Amino acid sequence: QKEVEQNSGPLSVPEGAIASLNCTYSDRGSQSFFWYRQYSGKSPELIMSIYSNGDKEDGRFTAQLNKASQYVSLLIRDSQPSDSATYLCAVIPPSSGGSNYKLTFGKGTLLTVNP
Amino acid sequence: DAGVTQSPTHLIKTRGQHVTLRCSPISGHKSVSWYQQVLGQGPQFIFQYYEKEERGRGNFPDRFSARQFPNYSSELNVNALLLGDSALYLCASSSKGAKNIQYFGAGTRLSVL
């Protein structure tokens, strides 16, 4: 089983709709979870971090964490064409060999927002 | 404040050559991590350095090495390049106590021919 899995894309939504991106992780005990956005040919940009169960909102973005189900999601409300990018879910598992910064990434989900 | 800076931006090498990639962290950040991202995949962890000491190593061969300097900048070295080393190499910096948040530089795109 892969450590971090994301729902297979690509995902296409119309402008103004809610985009829902999902991620599961295998290492129970993981404590830090992140969503990064990556435009084509660019580097990852941090959108959200979440550490405890529940929802965390920042503008049009909401991250949801359920540690019992080992599930993280990202909702993007009022999606805009500028949100079109690959969204990467990243986790810091407890089995990081002493490093507090070993991010383990999923493959990413390509989101396209159609005008 | 400047973000994480990486150099060079692009690099073309041939098989068997050696390459050195450079990274300067955000001012005040003492931790630097290196990642490799091949096309269509998420970044993969290579190394983490904190206070000039290696704190973590990913599943990469010994051809990959790194170091961190007293000013917290870092170098990633790759020897005996293979075609499969072609990738985007990302450097990320972080600050202790900042909840493990890492900020990425623009990356170095390495092509091995």
Interface residues (C-beta under 8 A of the other chain):
Chain A: V4 S32 F34 Y36 K42 S43 P44 E45 L46 S49 Y51 L88 A90 I92 S96 G97 G98 S99 N100 Y101 K102 L103 T104 F105 G106 K107 G108
Chain B: S31 S33 Y35 G40 Q41 G42 P43 Q44 F45 Q48 Y50 R55 G56 R57 G58 L88 L90 A92 S94 K99 N100 I101 Q102 Y103 F104 G105 A106 G107
